[in-house]
Amino acid sequence: MSETTHPPAGGLTRQEKDIMISLIEAWNNFVKLPVLHPDDNGEFRHHLHALQNSLASRVVFREHDDYWRVR
């Protein structure tokens, strides 16, 4: 697996972008670990994507609060 570079903000707040960068750094560090099980990277990637989706949904809720009401 190759390393991922930092994304543009894309509607994220500064704090959300910092979290996204931390997730990217976590991935980049994880793939440097020795593989102990063939599914290690896939499972880590799956859960990392869930966290990234949580951040992305914040943008949608904020930008389209007329439709995605969470209150």
PyMOL Python script that loads the backbone (N, CA, C, O; Angstrom):
from pymol import cmd

cmd.read_pdbstr("""\
ATOM      1  N   MET A   1       0.835  -1.178   0.000  1.00  0.00           N
ATOM      2  CA  MET A   1       0.000   0.000   0.000  1.00  0.00           C
ATOM      3  C   MET A   1       0.880   1.242   0.000  1.00  0.00           C
ATOM      4  O   MET A   1       1.919   1.286   0.660  1.00  0.00           O
ATOM      5  N   SER A   2       0.458   2.222  -0.733  1.00  0.00           N
ATOM      6  CA  SER A   2       1.220   3.458  -0.770  1.00  0.00           C
ATOM      7  C   SER A   2       0.660   4.466   0.224  1.00  0.00           C
ATOM      8  O   SER A   2      -0.478   4.354   0.681  1.00  0.00           O
ATOM      9  N   GLU A   3       1.472   5.431   0.536  1.00  0.00           N
ATOM     10  CA  GLU A   3       1.041   6.482   1.458  1.00  0.00           C
ATOM     11  C   GLU A   3       0.052   7.409   0.769  1.00  0.00           C
ATOM     12  O   GLU A   3       0.048   7.540  -0.455  1.00  0.00           O
ATOM     13  N   THR A   4      -0.772   8.039   1.562  1.00  0.00           N
ATOM     14  CA  THR A   4      -1.759   9.001   1.079  1.00  0.00           C
ATOM     15  C   THR A   4      -1.289  10.397   1.449  1.00  0.00           C
ATOM     16  O   THR A   4      -0.709  10.600   2.516  1.00  0.00           O
ATOM     17  N   THR A   5      -1.538  11.360   0.568  1.00  0.00           N
ATOM     18  CA  THR A   5      -1.149  12.731   0.857  1.00  0.00           C
ATOM     19  C   THR A   5      -2.308  13.485   1.502  1.00  0.00           C
ATOM     20  O   THR A   5      -3.444  13.010   1.487  1.00  0.00           O
ATOM     21  N   HIS A   6      -2.032  14.628   2.054  1.00  0.00           N
ATOM     22  CA  HIS A   6      -3.051  15.424   2.742  1.00  0.00           C
ATOM     23  C   HIS A   6      -4.029  16.009   1.736  1.00  0.00           C
ATOM     24  O   HIS A   6      -3.620  16.499   0.684  1.00  0.00           O
ATOM     25  N   PRO A   7      -5.333  15.959   2.055  1.00  0.00           N
ATOM     26  CA  PRO A   7      -6.359  16.448   1.133  1.00  0.00           C
ATOM     27  C   PRO A   7      -6.576  17.949   1.266  1.00  0.00           C
ATOM     28  O   PRO A   7      -6.167  18.553   2.258  1.00  0.00           O
ATOM     29  N   PRO A   8      -7.229  18.563   0.252  1.00  0.00           N
ATOM     30  CA  PRO A   8      -7.686  19.940   0.447  1.00  0.00           C
ATOM     31  C   PRO A   8      -8.812  19.932   1.470  1.00  0.00           C
ATOM     32  O   PRO A   8      -9.360  18.873   1.777  1.00  0.00           O
ATOM     33  N   ALA A   9      -9.159  21.084   1.996  1.00  0.00           N
ATOM     34  CA  ALA A   9     -10.163  21.160   3.057  1.00  0.00           C
ATOM     35  C   ALA A   9     -11.516  20.601   2.616  1.00  0.00           C
ATOM     36  O   ALA A   9     -12.143  19.872   3.384  1.00  0.00           O
ATOM     37  N   GLY A  10     -11.989  20.919   1.402  1.00  0.00           N
ATOM     38  CA  GLY A  10     -13.214  20.330   0.875  1.00  0.00           C
ATOM     39  C   GLY A  10     -14.446  20.522   1.722  1.00  0.00           C
ATOM     40  O   GLY A  10     -15.290  19.628   1.781  1.00  0.00           O
ATOM     41  N   GLY A  11     -14.582  21.654   2.379  1.00  0.00           N
ATOM     42  CA  GLY A  11     -15.750  21.917   3.196  1.00  0.00           C
ATOM     43  C   GLY A  11     -15.565  21.573   4.669  1.00  0.00           C
ATOM     44  O   GLY A  11     -16.444  21.852   5.484  1.00  0.00           O
ATOM     45  N   LEU A  12     -14.441  20.977   5.015  1.00  0.00           N
ATOM     46  CA  LEU A  12     -14.157  20.656   6.415  1.00  0.00           C
ATOM     47  C   LEU A  12     -13.757  21.912   7.174  1.00  0.00           C
ATOM     48  O   LEU A  12     -13.126  22.811   6.617  1.00  0.00           O
ATOM     49  N   THR A  13     -14.127  21.969   8.442  1.00  0.00           N
ATOM     50  CA  THR A  13     -13.622  23.042   9.290  1.00  0.00           C
ATOM     51  C   THR A  13     -12.143  22.775   9.560  1.00  0.00           C
ATOM     52  O   THR A  13     -11.642  21.694   9.251  1.00  0.00           O
ATOM     53  N   ARG A  14     -11.459  23.731  10.122  1.00  0.00           N
ATOM     54  CA  ARG A  14     -10.035  23.549  10.441  1.00  0.00           C
ATOM     55  C   ARG A  14      -9.855  22.352  11.384  1.00  0.00           C
ATOM     56  O   ARG A  14      -8.948  21.541  11.196  1.00  0.00           O
ATOM     57  N   GLN A  15     -10.711  22.248  12.384  1.00  0.00           N
ATOM     58  CA  GLN A  15     -10.608  21.156  13.349  1.00  0.00           C
ATOM     59  C   GLN A  15     -10.894  19.801  12.674  1.00  0.00           C
ATOM     60  O   GLN A  15     -10.214  18.811  12.945  1.00  0.00           O
ATOM     61  N   GLU A  16     -11.905  19.772  11.797  1.00  0.00           N
ATOM     62  CA  GLU A  16     -12.215  18.534  11.074  1.00  0.00           C
ATOM     63  C   GLU A  16     -11.065  18.151  10.147  1.00  0.00           C
ATOM     64  O   GLU A  16     -10.720  16.975  10.030  1.00  0.00           O
ATOM     65  N   LYS A  17     -10.474  19.148   9.488  1.00  0.00           N
ATOM     66  CA  LYS A  17      -9.339  18.857   8.611  1.00  0.00           C
ATOM     67  C   LYS A  17      -8.178  18.295   9.426  1.00  0.00           C
ATOM     68  O   LYS A  17      -7.503  17.366   8.982  1.00  0.00           O
ATOM     69  N   ASP A  18      -7.940  18.848  10.612  1.00  0.00           N
ATOM     70  CA  ASP A  18      -6.872  18.323  11.469  1.00  0.00           C
ATOM     71  C   ASP A  18      -7.123  16.862  11.820  1.00  0.00           C
ATOM     72  O   ASP A  18      -6.192  16.057  11.850  1.00  0.00           O
ATOM     73  N   ILE A  19      -8.378  16.524  12.084  1.00  0.00           N
ATOM     74  CA  ILE A  19      -8.724  15.132  12.379  1.00  0.00           C
ATOM     75  C   ILE A  19      -8.481  14.267  11.146  1.00  0.00           C
ATOM     76  O   ILE A  19      -7.925  13.174  11.255  1.00  0.00           O
ATOM     77  N   MET A  20      -8.895  14.749   9.974  1.00  0.00           N
ATOM     78  CA  MET A  20      -8.691  13.999   8.739  1.00  0.00           C
ATOM     79  C   MET A  20      -7.201  13.760   8.492  1.00  0.00           C
ATOM     80  O   MET A  20      -6.800  12.664   8.101  1.00  0.00           O
ATOM     81  N   ILE A  21      -6.396  14.776   8.720  1.00  0.00           N
ATOM     82  CA  ILE A  21      -4.954  14.625   8.560  1.00  0.00           C
ATOM     83  C   ILE A  21      -4.422  13.580   9.535  1.00  0.00           C
ATOM     84  O   ILE A  21      -3.551  12.786   9.179  1.00  0.00           O
ATOM     85  N   SER A  22      -4.940  13.575  10.764  1.00  0.00           N
ATOM     86  CA  SER A  22      -4.523  12.567  11.743  1.00  0.00           C
ATOM     87  C   SER A  22      -4.892  11.164  11.276  1.00  0.00           C
ATOM     88  O   SER A  22      -4.125  10.221  11.469  1.00  0.00           O
ATOM     89  N   LEU A  23      -6.062  11.025  10.663  1.00  0.00           N
ATOM     90  CA  LEU A  23      -6.466   9.715  10.141  1.00  0.00           C
ATOM     91  C   LEU A  23      -5.553   9.277   9.001  1.00  0.00           C
ATOM     92  O   LEU A  23      -5.180   8.107   8.915  1.00  0.00           O
ATOM     93  N   ILE A  24      -5.196  10.207   8.136  1.00  0.00           N
ATOM     94  CA  ILE A  24      -4.277   9.895   7.034  1.00  0.00           C
ATOM     95  C   ILE A  24      -2.919   9.485   7.587  1.00  0.00           C
ATOM     96  O   ILE A  24      -2.306   8.532   7.106  1.00  0.00           O
ATOM     97  N   GLU A  25      -2.456  10.208   8.596  1.00  0.00           N
ATOM     98  CA  GLU A  25      -1.171   9.866   9.209  1.00  0.00           C
ATOM     99  C   GLU A  25      -1.245   8.500   9.885  1.00  0.00           C
ATOM    100  O   GLU A  25      -0.279   7.737   9.854  1.00  0.00           O
ATOM    101  N   ALA A  26      -2.398   8.188  10.501  1.00  0.00           N
ATOM    102  CA  ALA A  26      -2.567   6.872  11.119  1.00  0.00           C
ATOM    103  C   ALA A  26      -2.442   5.778  10.061  1.00  0.00           C
ATOM    104  O   ALA A  26      -1.779   4.766  10.286  1.00  0.00           O
ATOM    105  N   TRP A  27      -3.084   5.983   8.899  1.00  0.00           N
ATOM    106  CA  TRP A  27      -2.977   5.006   7.811  1.00  0.00           C
ATOM    107  C   TRP A  27      -1.532   4.869   7.341  1.00  0.00           C
ATOM    108  O   TRP A  27      -1.014   3.760   7.210  1.00  0.00           O
ATOM    109  N   ASN A  28      -0.894   5.996   7.091  1.00  0.00           N
ATOM    110  CA  ASN A  28       0.484   5.960   6.603  1.00  0.00           C
ATOM    111  C   ASN A  28       1.409   5.241   7.579  1.00  0.00           C
ATOM    112  O   ASN A  28       2.335   4.549   7.154  1.00  0.00           O
ATOM    113  N   ASN A  29       1.174   5.392   8.867  1.00  0.00           N
ATOM    114  CA  ASN A  29       1.985   4.697   9.864  1.00  0.00           C
ATOM    115  C   ASN A  29       1.601   3.224   9.975  1.00  0.00           C
ATOM    116  O   ASN A  29       2.467   2.369  10.164  1.00  0.00           O
ATOM    117  N   PHE A  30       0.316   2.926   9.860  1.00  0.00           N
ATOM    118  CA  PHE A  30      -0.133   1.539   9.978  1.00  0.00           C
ATOM    119  C   PHE A  30       0.453   0.673   8.868  1.00  0.00           C
ATOM    120  O   PHE A  30       0.899  -0.446   9.123  1.00  0.00           O
ATOM    121  N   VAL A  31       0.453   1.182   7.640  1.00  0.00           N
ATOM    122  CA  VAL A  31       0.937   0.359   6.522  1.00  0.00           C
ATOM    123  C   VAL A  31       2.450   0.134   6.581  1.00  0.00           C
ATOM    124  O   VAL A  31       2.983  -0.679   5.826  1.00  0.00           O
ATOM    125  N   LYS A  32       3.128   0.832   7.452  1.00  0.00           N
ATOM    126  CA  LYS A  32       4.565   0.611   7.646  1.00  0.00           C
ATOM    127  C   LYS A  32       4.842  -0.533   8.628  1.00  0.00           C
ATOM    128  O   LYS A  32       5.965  -1.031   8.709  1.00  0.00           O
ATOM    129  N   LEU A  33       3.806  -0.945   9.373  1.00  0.00           N
ATOM    130  CA  LEU A  33       3.974  -2.034  10.335  1.00  0.00           C
ATOM    131  C   LEU A  33       4.145  -3.361   9.604  1.00  0.00           C
ATOM    132  O   LEU A  33       3.654  -3.527   8.488  1.00  0.00           O
ATOM    133  N   PRO A  34       4.836  -4.299  10.231  1.00  0.00           N
ATOM    134  CA  PRO A  34       4.910  -5.637   9.622  1.00  0.00           C
ATOM    135  C   PRO A  34       3.513  -6.254   9.559  1.00  0.00           C
ATOM    136  O   PRO A  34       2.711  -6.095  10.479  1.00  0.00           O
ATOM    137  N   VAL A  35       3.240  -6.944   8.483  1.00  0.00           N
ATOM    138  CA  VAL A  35       1.944  -7.595   8.319  1.00  0.00           C
ATOM    139  C   VAL A  35       1.934  -8.856   9.183  1.00  0.00           C
ATOM    140  O   VAL A  35       2.774  -9.740   9.015  1.00  0.00           O
ATOM    141  N   LEU A  36       0.976  -8.930  10.107  1.00  0.00           N
ATOM    142  CA  LEU A  36       0.846 -10.100  10.975  1.00  0.00           C
ATOM    143  C   LEU A  36      -0.299 -11.001  10.529  1.00  0.00           C
ATOM    144  O   LEU A  36      -0.342 -12.182  10.874  1.00  0.00           O
ATOM    145  N   HIS A  37      -1.222 -10.436   9.763  1.00  0.00           N
ATOM    146  CA  HIS A  37      -2.363 -11.199   9.244  1.00  0.00           C
ATOM    147  C   HIS A  37      -2.721 -10.614   7.886  1.00  0.00           C
ATOM    148  O   HIS A  37      -2.666  -9.397   7.710  1.00  0.00           O
ATOM    149  N   PRO A  38      -3.087 -11.459   6.920  1.00  0.00           N
ATOM    150  CA  PRO A  38      -3.373 -10.949   5.568  1.00  0.00           C
ATOM    151  C   PRO A  38      -4.478  -9.899   5.507  1.00  0.00           C
ATOM    152  O   PRO A  38      -4.513  -9.097   4.573  1.00  0.00           O
ATOM    153  N   ASP A  39      -5.380  -9.890   6.484  1.00  0.00           N
ATOM    154  CA  ASP A  39      -6.495  -8.935   6.463  1.00  0.00           C
ATOM    155  C   ASP A  39      -6.210  -7.648   7.227  1.00  0.00           C
ATOM    156  O   ASP A  39      -7.058  -6.756   7.264  1.00  0.00           O
ATOM    157  N   ASP A  40      -5.039  -7.535   7.834  1.00  0.00           N
ATOM    158  CA  ASP A  40      -4.739  -6.361   8.673  1.00  0.00           C
ATOM    159  C   ASP A  40      -5.035  -5.037   7.973  1.00  0.00           C
ATOM    160  O   ASP A  40      -5.799  -4.217   8.483  1.00  0.00           O
ATOM    161  N   ASN A  41      -4.433  -4.835   6.812  1.00  0.00           N
ATOM    162  CA  ASN A  41      -4.602  -3.548   6.126  1.00  0.00           C
ATOM    163  C   ASN A  41      -6.042  -3.319   5.684  1.00  0.00           C
ATOM    164  O   ASN A  41      -6.553  -2.204   5.782  1.00  0.00           O
ATOM    165  N   GLY A  42      -6.693  -4.366   5.199  1.00  0.00           N
ATOM    166  CA  GLY A  42      -8.072  -4.239   4.757  1.00  0.00           C
ATOM    167  C   GLY A  42      -9.016  -3.880   5.899  1.00  0.00           C
ATOM    168  O   GLY A  42      -9.894  -3.033   5.741  1.00  0.00           O
ATOM    169  N   GLU A  43      -8.835  -4.520   7.039  1.00  0.00           N
ATOM    170  CA  GLU A  43      -9.690  -4.219   8.190  1.00  0.00           C
ATOM    171  C   GLU A  43      -9.433  -2.808   8.705  1.00  0.00           C
ATOM    172  O   GLU A  43     -10.371  -2.078   9.025  1.00  0.00           O
ATOM    173  N   PHE A  44      -8.174  -2.432   8.782  1.00  0.00           N
ATOM    174  CA  PHE A  44      -7.841  -1.080   9.239  1.00  0.00           C
ATOM    175  C   PHE A  44      -8.441  -0.056   8.278  1.00  0.00           C
ATOM    176  O   PHE A  44      -9.024   0.938   8.708  1.00  0.00           O
ATOM    177  N   ARG A  45      -8.294  -0.303   6.974  1.00  0.00           N
ATOM    178  CA  ARG A  45      -8.836   0.602   5.954  1.00  0.00           C
ATOM    179  C   ARG A  45     -10.352   0.715   6.084  1.00  0.00           C
ATOM    180  O   ARG A  45     -10.902   1.812   5.990  1.00  0.00           O
ATOM    181  N   HIS A  46     -11.029  -0.411   6.300  1.00  0.00           N
ATOM    182  CA  HIS A  46     -12.490  -0.414   6.442  1.00  0.00           C
ATOM    183  C   HIS A  46     -12.935   0.512   7.584  1.00  0.00           C
ATOM    184  O   HIS A  46     -13.841   1.327   7.412  1.00  0.00           O
ATOM    185  N   HIS A  47     -12.301   0.379   8.726  1.00  0.00           N
ATOM    186  CA  HIS A  47     -12.684   1.195   9.883  1.00  0.00           C
ATOM    187  C   HIS A  47     -12.244   2.650   9.716  1.00  0.00           C
ATOM    188  O   HIS A  47     -12.919   3.565  10.187  1.00  0.00           O
ATOM    189  N   LEU A  48     -11.124   2.855   9.052  1.00  0.00           N
ATOM    190  CA  LEU A  48     -10.681   4.220   8.773  1.00  0.00           C
ATOM    191  C   LEU A  48     -11.683   4.923   7.867  1.00  0.00           C
ATOM    192  O   LEU A  48     -11.986   6.099   8.068  1.00  0.00           O
ATOM    193  N   HIS A  49     -12.196   4.208   6.871  1.00  0.00           N
ATOM    194  CA  HIS A  49     -13.196   4.799   5.981  1.00  0.00           C
ATOM    195  C   HIS A  49     -14.468   5.154   6.739  1.00  0.00           C
ATOM    196  O   HIS A  49     -15.112   6.155   6.424  1.00  0.00           O
ATOM    197  N   ALA A  50     -14.840   4.354   7.732  1.00  0.00           N
ATOM    198  CA  ALA A  50     -16.014   4.676   8.541  1.00  0.00           C
ATOM    199  C   ALA A  50     -15.799   5.996   9.277  1.00  0.00           C
ATOM    200  O   ALA A  50     -16.713   6.816   9.362  1.00  0.00           O
ATOM    201  N   LEU A  51     -14.609   6.200   9.801  1.00  0.00           N
ATOM    202  CA  LEU A  51     -14.300   7.459  10.489  1.00  0.00           C
ATOM    203  C   LEU A  51     -14.304   8.628   9.504  1.00  0.00           C
ATOM    204  O   LEU A  51     -14.816   9.702   9.819  1.00  0.00           O
ATOM    205  N   GLN A  52     -13.738   8.426   8.320  1.00  0.00           N
ATOM    206  CA  GLN A  52     -13.740   9.483   7.311  1.00  0.00           C
ATOM    207  C   GLN A  52     -15.169   9.807   6.869  1.00  0.00           C
ATOM    208  O   GLN A  52     -15.497  10.968   6.626  1.00  0.00           O
ATOM    209  N   ASN A  53     -16.014   8.786   6.766  1.00  0.00           N
ATOM    210  CA  ASN A  53     -17.417   9.021   6.410  1.00  0.00           C
ATOM    211  C   ASN A  53     -18.121   9.859   7.468  1.00  0.00           C
ATOM    212  O   ASN A  53     -18.973  10.685   7.140  1.00  0.00           O
ATOM    213  N   SER A  54     -17.772   9.653   8.733  1.00  0.00           N
ATOM    214  CA  SER A  54     -18.358  10.466   9.806  1.00  0.00           C
ATOM    215  C   SER A  54     -17.984  11.933   9.634  1.00  0.00           C
ATOM    216  O   SER A  54     -18.815  12.818   9.840  1.00  0.00           O
ATOM    217  N   LEU A  55     -16.742  12.188   9.259  1.00  0.00           N
ATOM    218  CA  LEU A  55     -16.331  13.573   9.014  1.00  0.00           C
ATOM    219  C   LEU A  55     -17.044  14.139   7.791  1.00  0.00           C
ATOM    220  O   LEU A  55     -17.499  15.283   7.814  1.00  0.00           O
ATOM    221  N   ALA A  56     -17.143  13.357   6.734  1.00  0.00           N
ATOM    222  CA  ALA A  56     -17.801  13.830   5.514  1.00  0.00           C
ATOM    223  C   ALA A  56     -19.272  14.149   5.781  1.00  0.00           C
ATOM    224  O   ALA A  56     -19.804  15.115   5.235  1.00  0.00           O
ATOM    225  N   SER A  57     -19.923  13.353   6.608  1.00  0.00           N
ATOM    226  CA  SER A  57     -21.336  13.608   6.881  1.00  0.00           C
ATOM    227  C   SER A  57     -21.527  14.930   7.613  1.00  0.00           C
ATOM    228  O   SER A  57     -22.580  15.555   7.484  1.00  0.00           O
ATOM    229  N   ARG A  58     -20.541  15.363   8.369  1.00  0.00           N
ATOM    230  CA  ARG A  58     -20.642  16.658   9.050  1.00  0.00           C
ATOM    231  C   ARG A  58     -20.738  17.795   8.026  1.00  0.00           C
ATOM    232  O   ARG A  58     -21.479  18.758   8.224  1.00  0.00           O
ATOM    233  N   VAL A  59     -19.986  17.671   6.940  1.00  0.00           N
ATOM    234  CA  VAL A  59     -20.038  18.683   5.880  1.00  0.00           C
ATOM    235  C   VAL A  59     -21.437  18.706   5.271  1.00  0.00           C
ATOM    236  O   VAL A  59     -22.018  19.774   5.077  1.00  0.00           O
ATOM    237  N   VAL A  60     -21.972  17.524   4.971  1.00  0.00           N
ATOM    238  CA  VAL A  60     -23.311  17.434   4.375  1.00  0.00           C
ATOM    239  C   VAL A  60     -24.357  18.023   5.317  1.00  0.00           C
ATOM    240  O   VAL A  60     -25.201  18.809   4.887  1.00  0.00           O
ATOM    241  N   PHE A  61     -24.313  17.652   6.595  1.00  0.00           N
ATOM    242  CA  PHE A  61     -25.282  18.187   7.559  1.00  0.00           C
ATOM    243  C   PHE A  61     -25.193  19.708   7.636  1.00  0.00           C
ATOM    244  O   PHE A  61     -26.211  20.397   7.708  1.00  0.00           O
ATOM    245  N   ARG A  62     -23.978  20.217   7.620  1.00  0.00           N
ATOM    246  CA  ARG A  62     -23.782  21.660   7.762  1.00  0.00           C
ATOM    247  C   ARG A  62     -24.207  22.399   6.490  1.00  0.00           C
ATOM    248  O   ARG A  62     -24.868  23.435   6.565  1.00  0.00           O
ATOM    249  N   GLU A  63     -23.832  21.874   5.335  1.00  0.00           N
ATOM    250  CA  GLU A  63     -24.090  22.563   4.066  1.00  0.00           C
ATOM    251  C   GLU A  63     -25.525  22.382   3.571  1.00  0.00           C
ATOM    252  O   GLU A  63     -26.015  23.193   2.785  1.00  0.00           O
ATOM    253  N   HIS A  64     -26.193  21.336   4.022  1.00  0.00           N
ATOM    254  CA  HIS A  64     -27.547  21.045   3.545  1.00  0.00           C
ATOM    255  C   HIS A  64     -28.485  20.782   4.720  1.00  0.00           C
ATOM    256  O   HIS A  64     -29.235  19.805   4.728  1.00  0.00           O
ATOM    257  N   ASP A  65     -28.430  21.657   5.696  1.00  0.00           N
ATOM    258  CA  ASP A  65     -29.250  21.455   6.907  1.00  0.00           C
ATOM    259  C   ASP A  65     -30.739  21.596   6.630  1.00  0.00           C
ATOM    260  O   ASP A  65     -31.563  21.214   7.460  1.00  0.00           O
ATOM    261  N   ASP A  66     -31.089  22.141   5.471  1.00  0.00           N
ATOM    262  CA  ASP A  66     -32.504  22.241   5.124  1.00  0.00           C
ATOM    263  C   ASP A  66     -33.078  20.854   4.795  1.00  0.00           C
ATOM    264  O   ASP A  66     -34.287  20.646   4.896  1.00  0.00           O
ATOM    265  N   TYR A  67     -32.228  19.925   4.409  1.00  0.00           N
ATOM    266  CA  TYR A  67     -32.678  18.579   4.051  1.00  0.00           C
ATOM    267  C   TYR A  67     -32.276  17.550   5.107  1.00  0.00           C
ATOM    268  O   TYR A  67     -33.094  16.732   5.527  1.00  0.00           O
ATOM    269  N   TRP A  68     -31.021  17.595   5.530  1.00  0.00           N
ATOM    270  CA  TRP A  68     -30.491  16.628   6.499  1.00  0.00           C
ATOM    271  C   TRP A  68     -30.627  17.193   7.902  1.00  0.00           C
ATOM    272  O   TRP A  68     -29.648  17.644   8.497  1.00  0.00           O
ATOM    273  N   ARG A  69     -31.804  17.167   8.410  1.00  0.00           N
ATOM    274  CA  ARG A  69     -32.056  17.691   9.761  1.00  0.00           C
ATOM    275  C   ARG A  69     -31.629  16.670  10.785  1.00  0.00           C
ATOM    276  O   ARG A  69     -32.073  15.522  10.762  1.00  0.00           O
ATOM    277  N   VAL A  70     -30.767  17.094  11.682  1.00  0.00           N
ATOM    278  CA  VAL A  70     -30.270  16.191  12.730  1.00  0.00           C
ATOM    279  C   VAL A  70     -30.667  16.683  14.110  1.00  0.00           C
ATOM    280  O   VAL A  70     -30.202  16.153  15.118  1.00  0.00           O
ATOM    281  N   ARG A  71     -31.510  17.674  14.160  1.00  0.00           N
ATOM    282  CA  ARG A  71     -31.919  18.252  15.441  1.00  0.00           C
ATOM    283  C   ARG A  71     -33.171  17.598  15.947  1.00  0.00           C
ATOM    284  O   ARG A  71     -33.666  17.955  17.016  1.00  0.00           O
TER     285      ARG A  71
END
""", "prot")
cmd.dss("prot")
cmd.show_as("cartoon", "prot")
cmd.util.cbc("prot")
cmd.orient("prot")
